[in-house]
């Protein structure tokens, strides 16, 4: 068992998010998109910086997720906007696995 502080929240379990898929997780008022890239998990804010679109509903290809509204692209590892019309990055959050449990640091 990994010792995690109070700023970590359970986002789900590895079996709930197949490779190449995304799960939306809500923590208070914060919406997260938790992504499975070949068994490695990453978490970003689930809001396109161009028009607030839900990124969890977009396509995940490689390390990029595409906003379903206007096609903006974001790197899920870094949050960097990699395709127009978005130019501002999305927030990223640290992820820690404990067995099959996925924890996200939301502080």
Biopython code that builds the backbone (N, CA, C, O; Angstrom):
import numpy as np
from Bio.PDB.StructureBuilder import StructureBuilder

atoms = [
    (1, "UNK", "N", (0.845, -1.184, 0.000)),
    (1, "UNK", "CA", (0.000, 0.000, 0.000)),
    (1, "UNK", "C", (0.888, 1.245, 0.000)),
    (1, "UNK", "O", (1.864, 1.327, 0.747)),
    (2, "UNK", "N", (0.542, 2.192, -0.833)),
    (2, "UNK", "CA", (1.278, 3.444, -0.941)),
    (2, "UNK", "C", (0.700, 4.439, 0.059)),
    (2, "UNK", "O", (-0.519, 4.572, 0.170)),
    (3, "UNK", "N", (1.570, 5.136, 0.786)),
    (3, "UNK", "CA", (1.108, 6.158, 1.729)),
    (3, "UNK", "C", (0.859, 7.450, 0.966)),
    (3, "UNK", "O", (1.794, 8.069, 0.458)),
    (4, "UNK", "N", (-0.397, 7.854, 0.887)),
    (4, "UNK", "CA", (-0.775, 9.061, 0.159)),
    (4, "UNK", "C", (-1.386, 10.061, 1.121)),
    (4, "UNK", "O", (-2.083, 9.678, 2.061)),
    (5, "UNK", "N", (-1.129, 11.341, 0.893)),
    (5, "UNK", "CA", (-1.692, 12.394, 1.728)),
    (5, "UNK", "C", (-3.148, 12.657, 1.405)),
    (5, "UNK", "O", (-3.749, 11.973, 0.577)),
    (6, "UNK", "N", (-3.701, 13.645, 2.061)),
    (6, "UNK", "CA", (-5.122, 13.958, 1.920)),
    (6, "UNK", "C", (-5.472, 14.615, 0.593)),
    (6, "UNK", "O", (-6.649, 14.695, 0.242)),
    (7, "UNK", "N", (-4.471, 15.089, -0.154)),
    (7, "UNK", "CA", (-4.754, 15.735, -1.438)),
    (7, "UNK", "C", (-4.918, 14.739, -2.579)),
    (7, "UNK", "O", (-5.141, 15.137, -3.722)),
    (8, "UNK", "N", (-4.812, 13.467, -2.281)),
    (8, "UNK", "CA", (-4.973, 12.425, -3.295)),
    (8, "UNK", "C", (-6.397, 11.885, -3.220)),
    (8, "UNK", "O", (-6.933, 11.677, -2.132)),
    (9, "UNK", "N", (-7.002, 11.662, -4.376)),
    (9, "UNK", "CA", (-8.364, 11.136, -4.405)),
    (9, "UNK", "C", (-8.429, 9.928, -5.330)),
    (9, "UNK", "O", (-7.752, 9.882, -6.357)),
    (10, "UNK", "N", (-9.239, 8.962, -4.960)),
    (10, "UNK", "CA", (-9.422, 7.768, -5.778)),
    (10, "UNK", "C", (-10.186, 8.139, -7.042)),
    (10, "UNK", "O", (-11.291, 8.677, -6.974)),
    (11, "UNK", "N", (-9.593, 7.849, -8.192)),
    (11, "UNK", "CA", (-10.211, 8.190, -9.475)),
    (11, "UNK", "C", (-10.830, 6.978, -10.155)),
    (11, "UNK", "O", (-11.511, 7.116, -11.171)),
    (12, "UNK", "N", (-10.601, 5.808, -9.611)),
    (12, "UNK", "CA", (-11.135, 4.594, -10.211)),
    (12, "UNK", "C", (-10.114, 3.479, -10.132)),
    (12, "UNK", "O", (-9.155, 3.537, -9.362)),
    (13, "UNK", "N", (-10.345, 2.458, -10.953)),
    (13, "UNK", "CA", (-9.465, 1.293, -10.975)),
    (13, "UNK", "C", (-9.026, 1.019, -12.410)),
    (13, "UNK", "O", (-9.733, 1.330, -13.368)),
    (14, "UNK", "N", (-7.851, 0.434, -12.527)),
    (14, "UNK", "CA", (-7.254, 0.247, -13.852)),
    (14, "UNK", "C", (-8.168, -0.522, -14.802)),
    (14, "UNK", "O", (-8.190, -0.228, -15.998)),
    (15, "UNK", "N", (-8.913, -1.485, -14.305)),
    (15, "UNK", "CA", (-9.801, -2.276, -15.153)),
    (15, "UNK", "C", (-10.982, -1.495, -15.710)),
    (15, "UNK", "O", (-11.645, -1.958, -16.639)),
    (16, "UNK", "N", (-11.252, -0.320, -15.158)),
    (16, "UNK", "CA", (-12.378, 0.502, -15.618)),
    (16, "UNK", "C", (-12.030, 1.355, -16.834)),
    (16, "UNK", "O", (-12.917, 1.884, -17.504)),
    (17, "UNK", "N", (-10.727, 1.487, -17.117)),
    (17, "UNK", "CA", (-10.301, 2.361, -18.214)),
    (17, "UNK", "C", (-9.414, 1.545, -19.155)),
    (17, "UNK", "O", (-8.211, 1.440, -18.920)),
    (18, "UNK", "N", (-9.982, 0.968, -20.210)),
    (18, "UNK", "CA", (-9.176, 0.184, -21.149)),
    (18, "UNK", "C", (-8.113, 1.047, -21.839)),
    (18, "UNK", "O", (-8.229, 2.272, -21.891)),
    (19, "UNK", "N", (-7.094, 0.399, -22.357)),
    (19, "UNK", "CA", (-6.038, 1.095, -23.097)),
    (19, "UNK", "C", (-6.659, 1.941, -24.204)),
    (19, "UNK", "O", (-7.518, 1.473, -24.951)),
    (20, "UNK", "N", (-6.213, 3.194, -24.299)),
    (20, "UNK", "CA", (-6.706, 4.100, -25.335)),
    (20, "UNK", "C", (-8.027, 4.767, -25.004)),
    (20, "UNK", "O", (-8.621, 5.428, -25.856)),
    (21, "UNK", "N", (-8.498, 4.597, -23.763)),
    (21, "UNK", "CA", (-9.783, 5.164, -23.366)),
    (21, "UNK", "C", (-9.599, 6.223, -22.279)),
    (21, "UNK", "O", (-8.525, 6.376, -21.699)),
    (22, "UNK", "N", (-10.693, 6.946, -22.028)),
    (22, "UNK", "CA", (-10.697, 8.054, -21.074)),
    (22, "UNK", "C", (-11.913, 7.913, -20.164)),
    (22, "UNK", "O", (-12.990, 7.523, -20.613)),
    (23, "UNK", "N", (-11.737, 8.231, -18.891)),
    (23, "UNK", "CA", (-12.847, 8.226, -17.935)),
    (23, "UNK", "C", (-12.946, 9.600, -17.297)),
    (23, "UNK", "O", (-11.937, 10.167, -16.876)),
    (24, "UNK", "N", (-14.158, 10.138, -17.225)),
    (24, "UNK", "CA", (-14.364, 11.401, -16.524)),
    (24, "UNK", "C", (-14.526, 11.118, -15.033)),
    (24, "UNK", "O", (-15.243, 10.200, -14.635)),
    (25, "UNK", "N", (-13.848, 11.920, -14.220)),
    (25, "UNK", "CA", (-13.926, 11.826, -12.766)),
    (25, "UNK", "C", (-14.183, 13.230, -12.240)),
    (25, "UNK", "O", (-13.530, 14.184, -12.665)),
    (26, "UNK", "N", (-15.130, 13.360, -11.319)),
    (26, "UNK", "CA", (-15.428, 14.656, -10.721)),
    (26, "UNK", "C", (-14.959, 14.662, -9.273)),
    (26, "UNK", "O", (-15.291, 13.770, -8.493)),
    (27, "UNK", "N", (-14.182, 15.682, -8.930)),
    (27, "UNK", "CA", (-13.697, 15.868, -7.561)),
    (27, "UNK", "C", (-14.136, 17.265, -7.139)),
    (27, "UNK", "O", (-13.536, 18.257, -7.552)),
    (28, "UNK", "N", (-15.181, 17.346, -6.317)),
    (28, "UNK", "CA", (-15.754, 18.646, -5.970)),
    (28, "UNK", "C", (-16.267, 19.313, -7.237)),
    (28, "UNK", "O", (-17.094, 18.740, -7.946)),
    (29, "UNK", "N", (-15.784, 20.520, -7.531)),
    (29, "UNK", "CA", (-16.182, 21.234, -8.747)),
    (29, "UNK", "C", (-15.245, 20.959, -9.916)),
    (29, "UNK", "O", (-15.447, 21.497, -11.004)),
    (30, "UNK", "N", (-14.237, 20.141, -9.712)),
    (30, "UNK", "CA", (-13.211, 19.882, -10.713)),
    (30, "UNK", "C", (-13.548, 18.636, -11.523)),
    (30, "UNK", "O", (-13.791, 17.565, -10.968)),
    (31, "UNK", "N", (-13.558, 18.796, -12.852)),
    (31, "UNK", "CA", (-13.761, 17.652, -13.750)),
    (31, "UNK", "C", (-12.407, 17.226, -14.303)),
    (31, "UNK", "O", (-11.658, 18.047, -14.833)),
    (32, "UNK", "N", (-12.097, 15.935, -14.176)),
    (32, "UNK", "CA", (-10.845, 15.382, -14.674)),
    (32, "UNK", "C", (-11.118, 14.377, -15.778)),
    (32, "UNK", "O", (-12.159, 13.719, -15.792)),
    (33, "UNK", "N", (-10.174, 14.264, -16.703)),
    (33, "UNK", "CA", (-10.177, 13.200, -17.701)),
    (33, "UNK", "C", (-8.970, 12.325, -17.379)),
    (33, "UNK", "O", (-7.827, 12.772, -17.484)),
    (34, "UNK", "N", (-9.226, 11.074, -16.987)),
    (34, "UNK", "CA", (-8.154, 10.132, -16.676)),
    (34, "UNK", "C", (-7.972, 9.240, -17.897)),
    (34, "UNK", "O", (-8.909, 8.573, -18.335)),
    (35, "UNK", "N", (-6.757, 9.235, -18.441)),
    (35, "UNK", "CA", (-6.459, 8.582, -19.717)),
    (35, "UNK", "C", (-5.528, 7.393, -19.507)),
    (35, "UNK", "O", (-4.602, 7.449, -18.698)),
    (36, "UNK", "N", (-5.788, 6.311, -20.250)),
    (36, "UNK", "CA", (-4.935, 5.130, -20.218)),
    (36, "UNK", "C", (-4.128, 5.074, -21.511)),
    (36, "UNK", "O", (-4.671, 4.781, -22.577)),
    (37, "UNK", "N", (-2.824, 5.357, -21.412)),
    (37, "UNK", "CA", (-1.918, 5.259, -22.557)),
    (37, "UNK", "C", (-1.075, 4.005, -22.387)),
    (37, "UNK", "O", (-0.067, 4.020, -21.681)),
    (38, "UNK", "N", (-1.485, 2.930, -23.027)),
    (38, "UNK", "CA", (-0.727, 1.672, -22.979)),
    (38, "UNK", "C", (-0.404, 1.223, -21.558)),
    (38, "UNK", "O", (0.691, 0.725, -21.298)),
    (39, "UNK", "N", (-1.343, 1.395, -20.647)),
    (39, "UNK", "CA", (-1.161, 0.952, -19.272)),
    (39, "UNK", "C", (-0.587, 1.995, -18.335)),
    (39, "UNK", "O", (-0.483, 1.749, -17.133)),
    (40, "UNK", "N", (-0.213, 3.153, -18.856)),
    (40, "UNK", "CA", (0.213, 4.281, -18.024)),
    (40, "UNK", "C", (-0.951, 5.259, -17.950)),
    (40, "UNK", "O", (-1.608, 5.529, -18.955)),
    (41, "UNK", "N", (-1.202, 5.784, -16.763)),
    (41, "UNK", "CA", (-2.370, 6.633, -16.562)),
    (41, "UNK", "C", (-1.963, 8.085, -16.353)),
    (41, "UNK", "O", (-0.985, 8.384, -15.667)),
    (42, "UNK", "N", (-2.744, 8.985, -16.964)),
    (42, "UNK", "CA", (-2.503, 10.421, -16.891)),
    (42, "UNK", "C", (-3.829, 11.111, -16.619)),
    (42, "UNK", "O", (-4.883, 10.626, -17.031)),
    (43, "UNK", "N", (-3.777, 12.242, -15.926)),
    (43, "UNK", "CA", (-4.994, 12.990, -15.611)),
    (43, "UNK", "C", (-4.812, 14.448, -16.014)),
    (43, "UNK", "O", (-3.799, 15.078, -15.710)),
    (44, "UNK", "N", (-5.827, 14.966, -16.710)),
    (44, "UNK", "CA", (-5.858, 16.371, -17.112)),
    (44, "UNK", "C", (-7.213, 16.948, -16.724)),
    (44, "UNK", "O", (-8.169, 16.214, -16.475)),
    (45, "UNK", "N", (-7.276, 18.272, -16.678)),
    (45, "UNK", "CA", (-8.572, 18.899, -16.450)),
    (45, "UNK", "C", (-9.440, 18.619, -17.666)),
    (45, "UNK", "O", (-8.985, 18.752, -18.802)),
    (46, "UNK", "N", (-10.675, 18.234, -17.431)),
    (46, "UNK", "CA", (-11.577, 17.795, -18.497)),
    (46, "UNK", "C", (-12.329, 18.972, -19.107)),
    (46, "UNK", "O", (-13.552, 18.934, -19.242)),
    (47, "UNK", "N", (-11.592, 20.016, -19.474)),
    (47, "UNK", "CA", (-12.211, 21.217, -20.038)),
    (47, "UNK", "C", (-11.277, 21.788, -21.100)),
    (47, "UNK", "O", (-10.146, 22.168, -20.798)),
    (48, "UNK", "N", (-11.749, 21.848, -22.338)),
    (48, "UNK", "CA", (-10.967, 22.452, -23.413)),
    (48, "UNK", "C", (-10.765, 23.936, -23.110)),
    (48, "UNK", "O", (-11.708, 24.636, -22.744)),
    (49, "UNK", "N", (-9.541, 24.402, -23.265)),
    (49, "UNK", "CA", (-9.254, 25.809, -22.979)),
    (49, "UNK", "C", (-9.742, 26.741, -24.079)),
    (49, "UNK", "O", (-9.684, 27.961, -23.924)),
    (50, "UNK", "N", (-10.221, 26.187, -25.185)),
    (50, "UNK", "CA", (-10.759, 27.018, -26.262)),
    (50, "UNK", "C", (-12.213, 27.387, -25.994)),
    (50, "UNK", "O", (-12.589, 28.555, -26.090)),
    (51, "UNK", "N", (-13.045, 26.374, -25.652)),
    (51, "UNK", "CA", (-14.471, 26.682, -25.456)),
    (51, "UNK", "C", (-15.139, 25.844, -24.368)),
    (51, "UNK", "O", (-16.359, 25.684, -24.366)),
    (52, "UNK", "N", (-14.338, 25.308, -23.444)),
    (52, "UNK", "CA", (-14.863, 24.542, -22.306)),
    (52, "UNK", "C", (-15.489, 23.208, -22.681)),
    (52, "UNK", "O", (-16.271, 22.661, -21.904)),
    (53, "UNK", "N", (-15.166, 22.671, -23.850)),
    (53, "UNK", "CA", (-15.691, 21.371, -24.267)),
    (53, "UNK", "C", (-15.188, 20.245, -23.369)),
    (53, "UNK", "O", (-14.120, 20.358, -22.767)),
    (54, "UNK", "N", (-15.963, 19.148, -23.277)),
    (54, "UNK", "CA", (-15.595, 18.008, -22.441)),
    (54, "UNK", "C", (-14.574, 17.114, -23.154)),
    (54, "UNK", "O", (-14.935, 16.373, -24.069)),
    (55, "UNK", "N", (-13.325, 17.176, -22.748)),
    (55, "UNK", "CA", (-12.274, 16.420, -23.433)),
    (55, "UNK", "C", (-12.470, 14.913, -23.321)),
    (55, "UNK", "O", (-12.031, 14.172, -24.201)),
    (56, "UNK", "N", (-13.123, 14.443, -22.252)),
    (56, "UNK", "CA", (-13.322, 12.997, -22.100)),
    (56, "UNK", "C", (-14.166, 12.410, -23.223)),
    (56, "UNK", "O", (-14.145, 11.198, -23.437)),
    (57, "UNK", "N", (-14.901, 13.238, -23.937)),
    (57, "UNK", "CA", (-15.734, 12.761, -25.044)),
    (57, "UNK", "C", (-14.995, 12.780, -26.379)),
    (57, "UNK", "O", (-15.547, 12.383, -27.406)),
    (58, "UNK", "N", (-13.749, 13.242, -26.362)),
    (58, "UNK", "CA", (-12.957, 13.305, -27.583)),
    (58, "UNK", "C", (-12.168, 12.028, -27.820)),
    (58, "UNK", "O", (-12.158, 11.123, -26.985)),
    (59, "UNK", "N", (-11.509, 11.968, -28.967)),
    (59, "UNK", "CA", (-10.689, 10.817, -29.337)),
    (59, "UNK", "C", (-9.301, 10.939, -28.725)),
    (59, "UNK", "O", (-8.694, 12.010, -28.739)),
    (60, "UNK", "N", (-8.808, 9.833, -28.189)),
    (60, "UNK", "CA", (-7.459, 9.753, -27.652)),
    (60, "UNK", "C", (-6.624, 8.960, -28.642)),
    (60, "UNK", "O", (-6.861, 7.770, -28.852)),
    (61, "UNK", "N", (-5.641, 9.626, -29.252)),
    (61, "UNK", "CA", (-4.738, 8.968, -30.196)),
    (61, "UNK", "C", (-3.316, 9.247, -29.781)),
    (61, "UNK", "O", (-2.888, 10.400, -29.734)),
    (62, "UNK", "N", (-2.581, 8.192, -29.478)),
    (62, "UNK", "CA", (-1.230, 8.389, -28.968)),
    (62, "UNK", "C", (-1.307, 9.170, -27.674)),
    (62, "UNK", "O", (-2.060, 8.810, -26.769)),
    (63, "UNK", "N", (-0.530, 10.240, -27.582)),
    (63, "UNK", "CA", (-0.516, 11.067, -26.373)),
    (63, "UNK", "C", (-1.448, 12.265, -26.468)),
    (63, "UNK", "O", (-1.453, 13.111, -25.573)),
    (64, "UNK", "N", (-2.236, 12.354, -27.534)),
    (64, "UNK", "CA", (-3.095, 13.523, -27.731)),
    (64, "UNK", "C", (-4.570, 13.175, -27.605)),
    (64, "UNK", "O", (-5.025, 12.110, -28.023)),
    (65, "UNK", "N", (-5.299, 14.114, -27.011)),
    (65, "UNK", "CA", (-6.749, 14.000, -26.956)),
    (65, "UNK", "C", (-7.331, 15.164, -27.746)),
    (65, "UNK", "O", (-6.839, 16.290, -27.675)),
    (66, "UNK", "N", (-8.388, 14.873, -28.499)),
    (66, "UNK", "CA", (-9.008, 15.878, -29.363)),
    (66, "UNK", "C", (-10.336, 16.322, -28.778)),
    (66, "UNK", "O", (-11.179, 15.494, -28.432)),
    (67, "UNK", "N", (-10.522, 17.626, -28.667)),
    (67, "UNK", "CA", (-11.794, 18.156, -28.199)),
    (67, "UNK", "C", (-12.867, 17.833, -29.236)),
    (67, "UNK", "O", (-12.659, 18.068, -30.426)),
    (68, "UNK", "N", (-14.012, 17.298, -28.806)),
    (68, "UNK", "CA", (-15.054, 16.927, -29.758)),
    (68, "UNK", "C", (-15.767, 18.117, -30.399)),
    (68, "UNK", "O", (-16.469, 17.942, -31.394)),
    (69, "UNK", "N", (-15.605, 19.303, -29.860)),
    (69, "UNK", "CA", (-16.323, 20.464, -30.403)),
    (69, "UNK", "C", (-15.655, 21.067, -31.631)),
    (69, "UNK", "O", (-16.292, 21.210, -32.675)),
    (70, "UNK", "N", (-14.369, 21.426, -31.514)),
    (70, "UNK", "CA", (-13.706, 22.124, -32.621)),
    (70, "UNK", "C", (-12.371, 21.502, -33.009)),
    (70, "UNK", "O", (-11.647, 22.067, -33.828)),
    (71, "UNK", "N", (-12.033, 20.350, -32.437)),
    (71, "UNK", "CA", (-10.830, 19.636, -32.849)),
    (71, "UNK", "C", (-9.528, 20.082, -32.213)),
    (71, "UNK", "O", (-8.461, 19.668, -32.665)),
    (72, "UNK", "N", (-9.576, 20.910, -31.181)),
    (72, "UNK", "CA", (-8.340, 21.300, -30.495)),
    (72, "UNK", "C", (-7.665, 20.048, -29.942)),
    (72, "UNK", "O", (-8.339, 19.109, -29.519)),
    (73, "UNK", "N", (-6.341, 20.038, -29.947)),
    (73, "UNK", "CA", (-5.575, 18.889, -29.471)),
    (73, "UNK", "C", (-4.750, 19.265, -28.244)),
    (73, "UNK", "O", (-4.231, 20.376, -28.138)),
    (74, "UNK", "N", (-4.644, 18.306, -27.318)),
    (74, "UNK", "CA", (-3.855, 18.496, -26.104)),
    (74, "UNK", "C", (-3.037, 17.243, -25.834)),
    (74, "UNK", "O", (-3.516, 16.124, -26.019)),
    (75, "UNK", "N", (-1.794, 17.440, -25.393)),
    (75, "UNK", "CA", (-0.955, 16.333, -24.972)),
    (75, "UNK", "C", (-1.364, 15.968, -23.545)),
    (75, "UNK", "O", (-1.329, 16.816, -22.654)),
    (76, "UNK", "N", (-1.753, 14.704, -23.325)),
    (76, "UNK", "CA", (-2.261, 14.321, -22.004)),
    (76, "UNK", "C", (-1.146, 14.149, -20.973)),
    (76, "UNK", "O", (-1.429, 14.126, -19.775)),
    (77, "UNK", "N", (0.095, 14.030, -21.397)),
    (77, "UNK", "CA", (1.223, 13.960, -20.458)),
    (77, "UNK", "C", (1.573, 15.344, -19.916)),
    (77, "UNK", "O", (1.851, 15.505, -18.727)),
    (78, "UNK", "N", (1.556, 16.346, -20.809)),
    (78, "UNK", "CA", (2.044, 17.685, -20.455)),
    (78, "UNK", "C", (0.950, 18.734, -20.339)),
    (78, "UNK", "O", (1.152, 19.768, -19.703)),
    (79, "UNK", "N", (-0.214, 18.482, -20.948)),
    (79, "UNK", "CA", (-1.296, 19.462, -20.975)),
    (79, "UNK", "C", (-1.157, 20.493, -22.079)),
    (79, "UNK", "O", (-2.064, 21.301, -22.277)),
    (80, "UNK", "N", (-0.049, 20.487, -22.800)),
    (80, "UNK", "CA", (0.219, 21.482, -23.837)),
    (80, "UNK", "C", (-0.805, 21.376, -24.965)),
    (80, "UNK", "O", (-1.132, 20.280, -25.420)),
    (81, "UNK", "N", (-1.306, 22.530, -25.411)),
    (81, "UNK", "CA", (-2.190, 22.577, -26.581)),
    (81, "UNK", "C", (-1.315, 22.340, -27.811)),
    (81, "UNK", "O", (-0.387, 23.103, -28.076)),
    (82, "UNK", "N", (-1.615, 21.279, -28.557)),
    (82, "UNK", "CA", (-0.795, 20.912, -29.711)),
    (82, "UNK", "C", (-1.504, 21.135, -31.033)),
    (82, "UNK", "O", (-0.920, 20.910, -32.094)),
    (83, "UNK", "N", (-2.757, 21.574, -30.987)),
    (83, "UNK", "CA", (-3.508, 21.828, -32.212)),
    (83, "UNK", "C", (-4.547, 22.904, -32.000)),
    (83, "UNK", "O", (-5.232, 22.938, -30.978)),
    (84, "UNK", "N", (-4.654, 23.776, -32.974)),
    (84, "UNK", "CA", (-5.611, 24.883, -32.932)),
    (84, "UNK", "C", (-7.036, 24.331, -32.922)),
    (84, "UNK", "O", (-7.247, 23.203, -33.368)),
    (85, "UNK", "N", (-8.000, 25.072, -32.438)),
    (85, "UNK", "CA", (-7.931, 26.478, -32.103)),
    (85, "UNK", "C", (-7.444, 26.782, -30.681)),
    (85, "UNK", "O", (-7.317, 27.954, -30.330)),
    (86, "UNK", "N", (-7.171, 25.780, -29.864)),
    (86, "UNK", "CA", (-6.683, 26.044, -28.501)),
    (86, "UNK", "C", (-5.214, 26.458, -28.532)),
    (86, "UNK", "O", (-4.425, 25.929, -29.314)),
    (87, "UNK", "N", (-4.864, 27.403, -27.680)),
    (87, "UNK", "CA", (-3.464, 27.814, -27.542)),
    (87, "UNK", "C", (-2.992, 27.712, -26.087)),
    (87, "UNK", "O", (-1.789, 27.654, -25.833)),
    (88, "UNK", "N", (-3.911, 27.690, -25.152)),
    (88, "UNK", "CA", (-3.578, 27.591, -23.727)),
    (88, "UNK", "C", (-3.596, 26.117, -23.304)),
    (88, "UNK", "O", (-4.445, 25.356, -23.767)),
    (89, "UNK", "N", (-2.674, 25.708, -22.434)),
    (89, "UNK", "CA", (-2.644, 24.317, -21.977)),
    (89, "UNK", "C", (-3.781, 24.015, -21.006)),
    (89, "UNK", "O", (-4.388, 24.921, -20.435)),
    (90, "UNK", "N", (-4.055, 22.724, -20.830)),
    (90, "UNK", "CA", (-4.959, 22.278, -19.770)),
    (90, "UNK", "C", (-4.102, 21.892, -18.565)),
    (90, "UNK", "O", (-2.929, 21.549, -18.710)),
    (91, "UNK", "N", (-4.693, 21.951, -17.395)),
    (91, "UNK", "CA", (-3.979, 21.556, -16.177)),
    (91, "UNK", "C", (-3.762, 20.047, -16.170)),
    (91, "UNK", "O", (-4.612, 19.282, -16.625)),
    (92, "UNK", "N", (-2.626, 19.640, -15.654)),
    (92, "UNK", "CA", (-2.334, 18.220, -15.481)),
    (92, "UNK", "C", (-2.259, 17.915, -13.988)),
    (92, "UNK", "O", (-2.036, 18.804, -13.167)),
    (93, "UNK", "N", (-2.449, 16.651, -13.658)),
    (93, "UNK", "CA", (-2.457, 16.221, -12.263)),
    (93, "UNK", "C", (-1.639, 14.942, -12.131)),
    (93, "UNK", "O", (-1.717, 14.056, -12.982)),
    (94, "UNK", "N", (-0.860, 14.852, -11.066)),
    (94, "UNK", "CA", (-0.057, 13.658, -10.812)),
    (94, "UNK", "C", (-0.971, 12.466, -10.556)),
    (94, "UNK", "O", (-2.033, 12.597, -9.949)),
    (95, "UNK", "N", (-0.536, 11.302, -11.031)),
    (95, "UNK", "CA", (-1.283, 10.059, -10.858)),
    (95, "UNK", "C", (-0.385, 9.055, -10.146)),
    (95, "UNK", "O", (0.809, 8.961, -10.429)),
    (96, "UNK", "N", (-0.971, 8.314, -9.226)),
    (96, "UNK", "CA", (-0.244, 7.269, -8.489)),
    (96, "UNK", "C", (-1.108, 6.019, -8.481)),
    (96, "UNK", "O", (-2.302, 6.092, -8.193)),
    (97, "UNK", "N", (-0.516, 4.872, -8.793)),
    (97, "UNK", "CA", (-1.232, 3.604, -8.720)),
    (97, "UNK", "C", (-0.896, 2.917, -7.404)),
    (97, "UNK", "O", (0.241, 2.958, -6.933)),
    (98, "UNK", "N", (-1.907, 2.285, -6.823)),
    (98, "UNK", "CA", (-1.737, 1.454, -5.636)),
    (98, "UNK", "C", (-2.484, 0.165, -5.926)),
    (98, "UNK", "O", (-3.696, 0.089, -5.730)),
    (99, "UNK", "N", (-1.768, -0.847, -6.393)),
    (99, "UNK", "CA", (-2.426, -2.040, -6.903)),
    (99, "UNK", "C", (-3.170, -1.654, -8.164)),
    (99, "UNK", "O", (-2.572, -1.137, -9.107)),
    (100, "UNK", "N", (-4.479, -1.902, -8.188)),
    (100, "UNK", "CA", (-5.264, -1.492, -9.362)),
    (100, "UNK", "C", (-6.006, -0.174, -9.125)),
    (100, "UNK", "O", (-6.766, 0.270, -9.986)),
    (101, "UNK", "N", (-5.793, 0.444, -7.978)),
    (101, "UNK", "CA", (-6.446, 1.725, -7.662)),
    (101, "UNK", "C", (-5.655, 2.876, -8.277)),
    (101, "UNK", "O", (-4.427, 2.921, -8.193)),
    (102, "UNK", "N", (-6.385, 3.809, -8.901)),
    (102, "UNK", "CA", (-5.787, 4.991, -9.521)),
    (102, "UNK", "C", (-6.098, 6.192, -8.634)),
    (102, "UNK", "O", (-7.263, 6.520, -8.408)),
    (103, "UNK", "N", (-5.049, 6.846, -8.134)),
    (103, "UNK", "CA", (-5.206, 8.042, -7.318)),
    (103, "UNK", "C", (-4.687, 9.250, -8.080)),
    (103, "UNK", "O", (-3.681, 9.169, -8.785)),
    (104, "UNK", "N", (-5.388, 10.376, -7.931)),
    (104, "UNK", "CA", (-4.993, 11.623, -8.585)),
    (104, "UNK", "C", (-4.756, 12.680, -7.511)),
    (104, "UNK", "O", (-5.538, 12.810, -6.569)),
    (105, "UNK", "N", (-3.673, 13.430, -7.663)),
    (105, "UNK", "CA", (-3.325, 14.508, -6.730)),
    (105, "UNK", "C", (-4.011, 15.781, -7.208)),
    (105, "UNK", "O", (-3.684, 16.294, -8.278)),
    (106, "UNK", "N", (-4.952, 16.295, -6.432)),
    (106, "UNK", "CA", (-5.788, 17.413, -6.888)),
    (106, "UNK", "C", (-5.532, 18.720, -6.151)),
    (106, "UNK", "O", (-6.329, 19.651, -6.270)),
    (107, "UNK", "N", (-4.459, 18.816, -5.405)),
    (107, "UNK", "CA", (-4.160, 20.061, -4.670)),
    (107, "UNK", "C", (-3.642, 21.126, -5.614)),
    (107, "UNK", "O", (-3.338, 22.238, -5.182)),
]
sb = StructureBuilder()
sb.init_structure("model")
sb.init_model(0)
sb.init_chain("A")
sb.init_seg("    ")
for serial, (resi, resn, name, xyz) in enumerate(atoms, 1):
    if name == "N":
        sb.init_residue(resn, " ", resi, " ")
    sb.init_atom(name, np.array(xyz, "f"), 0.0, 1.0, " ", f" {name:<3s}", serial, name[0])
structure = sb.get_structure()
